[in-house]
Amino acid sequence: MTLALLFDLDGTLLHTDPLHEAVFAELFAEHGRDFDDGFYLRNIHGRHNLDIFAEHFPQEVPQAMSDAKELAFRTRLGASAEPMPGLLSLLDRAEAAGWPMAVVTNAPRDNAEAMLAAIGLAERLPLRIIGDECDRGKPDPAPYSAAMERLCVAPADCIAFEDSPSGLRSARAAGAYAVGIRSSLSDSALRDAGAQITIADFTDPILPELLSRRIPSQGA
């Protein structure tokens, strides 16, 4: 059977949480709002911008705030960034084996394009499923289900790599084997959200065994 690899983007293919946190902190400060240590992970990480801004800034226009925030993020990102350690080797293995791949993200398309270009993977990962372009974004399974449909693969043959609770819930609900990336959250936090296993990054020594066993195809 074919093994398919499905990747979240922010915090999974590159470590972007510090950039997002800095932009949100500046935005909250501009509006006279507190933004203490831990606020980002407690209240923002993995959530939709529109939900965040509607909750914390009910008098503002959520879409306008979201657009400004993401423009600031892309400015901070710049034209070059480091991919997550071990990612390039994993892509090499997947391409050699003929495993289909897709990016499945809640990030706006402009951000997704900018991040993939910055880490030099725009051409290697051409299929991008954008949460806002689906009926519903993560944590709903719709984005992962859309990726499986586009790749013509069964859910049991998919491994999803995710770093956020909403993403893990989405992947599990769609039937993928969910691997948590410990880029910002702990093993226990990721497992509580649905991760079936966690790795530090793509150099983690348990990853080769995970792939060689093709866990989803064995019904794990």
Phi and psi restraints in degrees (value plus and minus 20) as a CYANA .aco file:
   2 THR   PHI    -102.6   -62.6
   2 THR   PSI     113.5   153.5
   3 LEU   PHI    -115.3   -75.3
   3 LEU   PSI     110.8   150.8
   4 ALA   PHI    -132.5   -92.5
   4 ALA   PSI     119.2   159.2
   5 LEU   PHI    -130.5   -90.5
   5 LEU   PSI     104.5   144.5
   6 LEU   PHI    -137.3   -97.3
   6 LEU   PSI     105.6   145.6
   7 PHE   PHI    -137.2   -97.2
   7 PHE   PSI     107.6   147.6
   8 ASP   PHI     -85.1   -45.1
   8 ASP   PSI     152.0   192.0
   9 LEU   PHI    -133.8   -93.8
   9 LEU   PSI     -93.1   -53.1
  10 ASP   PHI     -77.1   -37.1
  10 ASP   PSI     104.8   144.8
  11 GLY   PHI      58.8    98.8
  11 GLY   PSI     -23.7    16.3
  12 THR   PHI    -138.5   -98.5
  12 THR   PSI     -72.4   -32.4
  13 LEU   PHI    -107.7   -67.7
  13 LEU   PSI     -43.1    -3.1
  14 LEU   PHI    -174.4  -134.4
  14 LEU   PSI     135.3   175.3
  15 HIS   PHI    -109.7   -69.7
  15 HIS   PSI      75.9   115.9
  16 THR   PHI    -127.4   -87.4
  16 THR   PSI     -26.6    13.4
  17 ASP   PHI     -76.5   -36.5
  17 ASP   PSI     -60.2   -20.2
  18 PRO   PHI     -79.2   -39.2
  18 PRO   PSI     -55.9   -15.9
  19 LEU   PHI     -88.0   -48.0
  19 LEU   PSI     -67.7   -27.7
  20 HIS   PHI     -81.4   -41.4
  20 HIS   PSI     -63.6   -23.6
  21 GLU   PHI     -81.4   -41.4
  21 GLU   PSI     -62.4   -22.4
  22 ALA   PHI     -83.3   -43.3
  22 ALA   PSI     -60.9   -20.9
  23 VAL   PHI     -86.9   -46.9
  23 VAL   PSI     -64.3   -24.3
  24 PHE   PHI     -83.2   -43.2
  24 PHE   PSI     -60.8   -20.8
  25 ALA   PHI     -80.9   -40.9
  25 ALA   PSI     -62.2   -22.2
  26 GLU   PHI     -84.5   -44.5
  26 GLU   PSI     -61.6   -21.6
  27 LEU   PHI     -85.2   -45.2
  27 LEU   PSI     -64.7   -24.7
  28 PHE   PHI     -82.5   -42.5
  28 PHE   PSI     -61.1   -21.1
  29 ALA   PHI     -83.2   -43.2
  29 ALA   PSI     -60.3   -20.3
  30 GLU   PHI     -80.3   -40.3
  30 GLU   PSI     -47.9    -7.9
  31 HIS   PHI    -120.8   -80.8
  31 HIS   PSI      -6.7    33.3
  32 GLY   PHI      49.1    89.1
  32 GLY   PSI       9.4    49.4
  33 ARG   PHI    -129.5   -89.5
  33 ARG   PSI     125.7   165.7
  34 ASP   PHI     -90.9   -50.9
  34 ASP   PSI     127.3   167.3
  35 PHE   PHI    -169.0  -129.0
  35 PHE   PSI      61.4   101.4
  36 ASP   PHI    -104.0   -64.0
  36 ASP   PSI     153.5   193.5
  37 ASP   PHI     -78.8   -38.8
  37 ASP   PSI     111.6   151.6
  38 GLY   PHI      72.5   112.5
  38 GLY   PSI     -32.6     7.4
  39 PHE   PHI     -80.7   -40.7
  39 PHE   PSI     -61.3   -21.3
  40 TYR   PHI     -79.3   -39.3
  40 TYR   PSI     -69.7   -29.7
  41 LEU   PHI     -89.9   -49.9
  41 LEU   PSI     -53.5   -13.5
  42 ARG   PHI     -93.6   -53.6
  42 ARG   PSI     -57.4   -17.4
  43 ASN   PHI    -141.0  -101.0
  43 ASN   PSI     -33.4     6.6
  44 ILE   PHI    -144.3  -104.3
  44 ILE   PSI     -62.3   -22.3
  45 HIS   PHI     -70.7   -30.7
  45 HIS   PSI     100.6   140.6
  46 GLY   PHI      62.9   102.9
  46 GLY   PSI     -20.3    19.7
  47 ARG   PHI    -116.3   -76.3
  47 ARG   PSI     142.8   182.8
  48 HIS   PHI     -93.7   -53.7
  48 HIS   PSI     119.3   159.3
  49 ASN   PHI     -75.2   -35.2
  49 ASN   PSI     -65.9   -25.9
  50 LEU   PHI     -82.1   -42.1
  50 LEU   PSI     -57.2   -17.2
  51 ASP   PHI     -88.1   -48.1
  51 ASP   PSI     -60.4   -20.4
  52 ILE   PHI     -83.2   -43.2
  52 ILE   PSI     -69.5   -29.5
  53 PHE   PHI     -92.0   -52.0
  53 PHE   PSI     -53.4   -13.4
  54 ALA   PHI     -85.1   -45.1
  54 ALA   PSI     -55.6   -15.6
  55 GLU   PHI     -94.3   -54.3
  55 GLU   PSI     -65.3   -25.3
  56 HIS   PHI    -114.6   -74.6
  56 HIS   PSI     -39.6     0.4
  57 PHE   PHI    -154.1  -114.1
  57 PHE   PSI      44.5    84.5
  58 PRO   PHI     -83.0   -43.0
  58 PRO   PSI     -38.4     1.6
  59 GLN   PHI    -108.7   -68.7
  59 GLN   PSI     -26.4    13.6
  60 GLU   PHI    -120.2   -80.2
  60 GLU   PSI     151.5   191.5
  61 VAL   PHI    -111.2   -71.2
  61 VAL   PSI      90.3   130.3
  62 PRO   PHI     -75.6   -35.6
  62 PRO   PSI     -62.0   -22.0
  63 GLN   PHI     -86.0   -46.0
  63 GLN   PSI     -59.1   -19.1
  64 ALA   PHI     -84.8   -44.8
  64 ALA   PSI     -62.1   -22.1
  65 MET   PHI     -85.0   -45.0
  65 MET   PSI     -59.8   -19.8
  66 SER   PHI     -83.2   -43.2
  66 SER   PSI     -64.5   -24.5
  67 ASP   PHI     -81.6   -41.6
  67 ASP   PSI     -61.5   -21.5
  68 ALA   PHI     -87.3   -47.3
  68 ALA   PSI     -61.2   -21.2
  69 LYS   PHI     -82.5   -42.5
  69 LYS   PSI     -65.1   -25.1
  70 GLU   PHI     -90.8   -50.8
  70 GLU   PSI     -52.5   -12.5
  71 LEU   PHI     -83.4   -43.4
  71 LEU   PSI     -62.0   -22.0
  72 ALA   PHI     -83.7   -43.7
  72 ALA   PSI     -58.1   -18.1
  73 PHE   PHI     -82.7   -42.7
  73 PHE   PSI     -67.2   -27.2
  74 ARG   PHI     -84.0   -44.0
  74 ARG   PSI     -53.1   -13.1
  75 THR   PHI     -85.3   -45.3
  75 THR   PSI     -64.1   -24.1
  76 ARG   PHI     -85.9   -45.9
  76 ARG   PSI     -57.3   -17.3
  77 LEU   PHI     -81.3   -41.3
  77 LEU   PSI     -65.6   -25.6
  78 GLY   PHI      54.7    94.7
  78 GLY   PSI    -183.9  -143.9
  79 ALA   PHI    -112.8   -72.8
  79 ALA   PSI     -29.2    10.8
  80 SER   PHI    -163.5  -123.5
  80 SER   PSI     117.5   157.5
  81 ALA   PHI    -170.6  -130.6
  81 ALA   PSI     142.1   182.1
  82 GLU   PHI    -109.8   -69.8
  82 GLU   PSI     110.5   150.5
  83 PRO   PHI     -88.5   -48.5
  83 PRO   PSI     140.8   180.8
  84 MET   PHI     -77.2   -37.2
  84 MET   PSI     118.5   158.5
  85 PRO   PHI     -72.7   -32.7
  85 PRO   PSI     114.4   154.4
  86 GLY   PHI      64.9   104.9
  86 GLY   PSI     -28.2    11.8
  87 LEU   PHI     -83.2   -43.2
  87 LEU   PSI     -64.6   -24.6
  88 LEU   PHI     -82.8   -42.8
  88 LEU   PSI     -58.7   -18.7
  89 SER   PHI     -85.6   -45.6
  89 SER   PSI     -58.4   -18.4
  90 LEU   PHI     -84.5   -44.5
  90 LEU   PSI     -62.0   -22.0
  91 LEU   PHI     -83.7   -43.7
  91 LEU   PSI     -58.7   -18.7
  92 ASP   PHI     -78.5   -38.5
  92 ASP   PSI     -66.0   -26.0
  93 ARG   PHI     -83.9   -43.9
  93 ARG   PSI     -64.0   -24.0
  94 ALA   PHI     -82.9   -42.9
  94 ALA   PSI     -63.3   -23.3
  95 GLU   PHI     -86.2   -46.2
  95 GLU   PSI     -59.7   -19.7
  96 ALA   PHI     -84.7   -44.7
  96 ALA   PSI     -54.3   -14.3
  97 ALA   PHI    -106.4   -66.4
  97 ALA   PSI     -28.8    11.2
  98 GLY   PHI      56.0    96.0
  98 GLY   PSI       5.1    45.1
  99 TRP   PHI     -98.7   -58.7
  99 TRP   PSI     107.5   147.5
 100 PRO   PHI     -89.7   -49.7
 100 PRO   PSI     131.6   171.6
 101 MET   PHI    -160.2  -120.2
 101 MET   PSI     135.2   175.2
 102 ALA   PHI    -172.6  -132.6
 102 ALA   PSI     133.1   173.1
 103 VAL   PHI    -117.9   -77.9
 103 VAL   PSI     111.2   151.2
 104 VAL   PHI    -146.6  -106.6
 104 VAL   PSI      89.2   129.2
 105 THR   PHI    -160.5  -120.5
 105 THR   PSI     130.4   170.4
 106 ASN   PHI    -107.9   -67.9
 106 ASN   PSI     -24.2    15.8
 107 ALA   PHI     -85.9   -45.9
 107 ALA   PSI     127.7   167.7
 108 PRO   PHI     -79.5   -39.5
 108 PRO   PSI     132.7   172.7
 109 ARG   PHI     -77.7   -37.7
 109 ARG   PSI     -60.1   -20.1
 110 ASP   PHI     -79.2   -39.2
 110 ASP   PSI     -60.1   -20.1
 111 ASN   PHI     -87.1   -47.1
 111 ASN   PSI     -64.2   -24.2
 112 ALA   PHI     -78.8   -38.8
 112 ALA   PSI     -65.6   -25.6
 113 GLU   PHI     -82.8   -42.8
 113 GLU   PSI     -61.8   -21.8
 114 ALA   PHI     -85.8   -45.8
 114 ALA   PSI     -62.3   -22.3
 115 MET   PHI     -87.1   -47.1
 115 MET   PSI     -64.5   -24.5
 116 LEU   PHI     -85.5   -45.5
 116 LEU   PSI     -57.0   -17.0
 117 ALA   PHI     -86.0   -46.0
 117 ALA   PSI     -60.3   -20.3
 118 ALA   PHI     -83.7   -43.7
 118 ALA   PSI     -53.9   -13.9
 119 ILE   PHI    -116.7   -76.7
 119 ILE   PSI     -12.2    27.8
 120 GLY   PHI      54.2    94.2
 120 GLY   PSI       6.1    46.1
 121 LEU   PHI    -139.5   -99.5
 121 LEU   PSI      -3.6    36.4
 122 ALA   PHI     -79.2   -39.2
 122 ALA   PSI     -59.3   -19.3
 123 GLU   PHI    -103.2   -63.2
 123 GLU   PSI     -47.3    -7.3
 124 ARG   PHI    -100.9   -60.9
 124 ARG   PSI     -41.5    -1.5
 125 LEU   PHI    -146.0  -106.0
 125 LEU   PSI      51.7    91.7
 126 PRO   PHI     -95.8   -55.8
 126 PRO   PSI     -44.3    -4.3
 127 LEU   PHI    -108.1   -68.1
 127 LEU   PSI      94.5   134.5
 128 ARG   PHI    -145.3  -105.3
 128 ARG   PSI      98.1   138.1
 129 ILE   PHI    -117.9   -77.9
 129 ILE   PSI      98.8   138.8
 130 ILE   PHI    -122.7   -82.7
 130 ILE   PSI     104.8   144.8
 131 GLY   PHI     -75.0   -35.0
 131 GLY   PSI     -62.2   -22.2
 132 ASP   PHI     -86.9   -46.9
 132 ASP   PSI     -36.7     3.3
 133 GLU   PHI    -116.6   -76.6
 133 GLU   PSI     -20.1    19.9
 134 CYS   PHI    -117.0   -77.0
 134 CYS   PSI     151.5   191.5
 135 ASP   PHI     -77.2   -37.2
 135 ASP   PSI     -58.9   -18.9
 136 ARG   PHI    -166.9  -126.9
 136 ARG   PSI     128.1   168.1
 137 GLY   PHI    -110.3   -70.3
 137 GLY   PSI    -199.4  -159.4
 138 LYS   PHI     -79.7   -39.7
 138 LYS   PSI     121.6   161.6
 139 PRO   PHI    -104.6   -64.6
 139 PRO   PSI     -17.3    22.7
 140 ASP   PHI     -83.7   -43.7
 140 ASP   PSI     128.1   168.1
 141 PRO   PHI     -93.0   -53.0
 141 PRO   PSI     -27.0    13.0
 142 ALA   PHI     -72.1   -32.1
 142 ALA   PSI     -65.7   -25.7
 143 PRO   PHI     -82.3   -42.3
 143 PRO   PSI     -62.8   -22.8
 144 TYR   PHI     -89.6   -49.6
 144 TYR   PSI     -58.1   -18.1
 145 SER   PHI     -82.5   -42.5
 145 SER   PSI     -57.8   -17.8
 146 ALA   PHI     -84.3   -44.3
 146 ALA   PSI     -60.5   -20.5
 147 ALA   PHI     -83.7   -43.7
 147 ALA   PSI     -63.4   -23.4
 148 MET   PHI     -81.6   -41.6
 148 MET   PSI     -60.5   -20.5
 149 GLU   PHI     -85.7   -45.7
 149 GLU   PSI     -63.1   -23.1
 150 ARG   PHI     -85.2   -45.2
 150 ARG   PSI     -55.2   -15.2
 151 LEU   PHI    -106.6   -66.6
 151 LEU   PSI     -29.5    10.5
 152 CYS   PHI      39.7    79.7
 152 CYS   PSI      27.7    67.7
 153 VAL   PHI    -144.8  -104.8
 153 VAL   PSI     132.8   172.8
 154 ALA   PHI    -100.6   -60.6
 154 ALA   PSI     127.7   167.7
 155 PRO   PHI     -74.0   -34.0
 155 PRO   PSI     -59.2   -19.2
 156 ALA   PHI     -85.8   -45.8
 156 ALA   PSI     -33.9     6.1
 157 ASP   PHI    -121.7   -81.7
 157 ASP   PSI      -5.2    34.8
 158 CYS   PHI    -133.9   -93.9
 158 CYS   PSI     117.4   157.4
 159 ILE   PHI    -132.1   -92.1
 159 ILE   PSI     106.8   146.8
 160 ALA   PHI    -129.5   -89.5
 160 ALA   PSI     113.3   153.3
 161 PHE   PHI    -127.1   -87.1
 161 PHE   PSI     102.2   142.2
 162 GLU   PHI    -162.1  -122.1
 162 GLU   PSI     132.6   172.6
 163 ASP   PHI    -139.8   -99.8
 163 ASP   PSI     -22.6    17.4
 164 SER   PHI    -143.0  -103.0
 164 SER   PSI     134.2   174.2
 165 PRO   PHI     -78.3   -38.3
 165 PRO   PSI     -62.4   -22.4
 166 SER   PHI     -84.6   -44.6
 166 SER   PSI     -59.1   -19.1
 167 GLY   PHI     -87.6   -47.6
 167 GLY   PSI     -60.4   -20.4
 168 LEU   PHI     -85.0   -45.0
 168 LEU   PSI     -60.6   -20.6
 169 ARG   PHI     -84.0   -44.0
 169 ARG   PSI     -59.5   -19.5
 170 SER   PHI     -82.4   -42.4
 170 SER   PSI     -67.8   -27.8
 171 ALA   PHI     -83.6   -43.6
 171 ALA   PSI     -66.0   -26.0
 172 ARG   PHI     -83.1   -43.1
 172 ARG   PSI     -62.5   -22.5
 173 ALA   PHI     -84.9   -44.9
 173 ALA   PSI     -48.8    -8.8
 174 ALA   PHI    -102.0   -62.0
 174 ALA   PSI     -28.7    11.3
 175 GLY   PHI      78.9   118.9
 175 GLY   PSI     -13.8    26.2
 176 ALA   PHI    -100.9   -60.9
 176 ALA   PSI     138.6   178.6
 177 TYR   PHI    -100.8   -60.8
 177 TYR   PSI     101.2   141.2
 178 ALA   PHI    -119.7   -79.7
 178 ALA   PSI     100.7   140.7
 179 VAL   PHI    -128.5   -88.5
 179 VAL   PSI     101.2   141.2
 180 GLY   PHI    -106.7   -66.7
 180 GLY   PSI     116.0   156.0
 181 ILE   PHI    -120.8   -80.8
 181 ILE   PSI     102.2   142.2
 182 ARG   PHI    -104.4   -64.4
 182 ARG   PSI      30.6    70.6
 183 SER   PHI     -98.1   -58.1
 183 SER   PSI     -48.9    -8.9
 184 SER   PHI    -154.7  -114.7
 184 SER   PSI     -51.5   -11.5
 185 LEU   PHI    -128.9   -88.9
 185 LEU   PSI     138.5   178.5
 186 SER   PHI    -100.1   -60.1
 186 SER   PSI     147.8   187.8
 187 ASP   PHI     -75.3   -35.3
 187 ASP   PSI     -67.4   -27.4
 188 SER   PHI     -85.0   -45.0
 188 SER   PSI     -60.5   -20.5
 189 ALA   PHI     -85.2   -45.2
 189 ALA   PSI     -59.9   -19.9
 190 LEU   PHI     -89.9   -49.9
 190 LEU   PSI     -60.5   -20.5
 191 ARG   PHI     -86.3   -46.3
 191 ARG   PSI     -57.4   -17.4
 192 ASP   PHI     -80.7   -40.7
 192 ASP   PSI     -49.5    -9.5
 193 ALA   PHI    -107.7   -67.7
 193 ALA   PSI     -24.8    15.2
 194 GLY   PHI     103.4   143.4
 194 GLY   PSI     -22.8    17.2
 195 ALA   PHI     -82.8   -42.8
 195 ALA   PSI     114.4   154.4
 196 GLN   PHI    -108.2   -68.2
 196 GLN   PSI     -38.9     1.1
 197 ILE   PHI    -179.2  -139.2
 197 ILE   PSI     138.0   178.0
 198 THR   PHI    -149.4  -109.4
 198 THR   PSI     132.3   172.3
 199 ILE   PHI    -154.1  -114.1
 199 ILE   PSI     133.2   173.2
 200 ALA   PHI     -88.4   -48.4
 200 ALA   PSI     -65.1   -25.1
 201 ASP   PHI    -186.9  -146.9
 201 ASP   PSI    -186.9  -146.9
 202 PHE   PHI    -101.1   -61.1
 202 PHE   PSI     -16.4    23.6
 203 THR   PHI    -115.2   -75.2
 203 THR   PSI     -20.6    19.4
 204 ASP   PHI     -77.0   -37.0
 204 ASP   PSI     111.4   151.4
 205 PRO   PHI     -84.2   -44.2
 205 PRO   PSI     -35.9     4.1
 206 ILE   PHI    -102.1   -62.1
 206 ILE   PSI     -33.6     6.4
 207 LEU   PHI     -86.6   -46.6
 207 LEU   PSI     -64.1   -24.1
 208 PRO   PHI     -77.5   -37.5
 208 PRO   PSI     -60.7   -20.7
 209 GLU   PHI     -86.2   -46.2
 209 GLU   PSI     -61.2   -21.2
 210 LEU   PHI     -76.9   -36.9
 210 LEU   PSI     -65.3   -25.3
 211 LEU   PHI     -90.2   -50.2
 211 LEU   PSI     -62.0   -22.0
 212 SER   PHI     -86.9   -46.9
 212 SER   PSI     -50.4   -10.4
 213 ARG   PHI     -97.5   -57.5
 213 ARG   PSI     -36.6     3.4
 214 ARG   PHI      28.5    68.5
 214 ARG   PSI      37.2    77.2
 215 ILE   PHI     -68.7   -28.7
 215 ILE   PSI     -65.4   -25.4
 216 PRO   PHI     -79.2   -39.2
 216 PRO   PSI     -57.4   -17.4
 217 SER   PHI     -87.9   -47.9
 217 SER   PSI     -38.9     1.1
 218 GLN   PHI    -114.8   -74.8
 218 GLN   PSI     -14.5    25.5
 219 GLY   PHI      56.6    96.6
 219 GLY   PSI       3.2    43.2
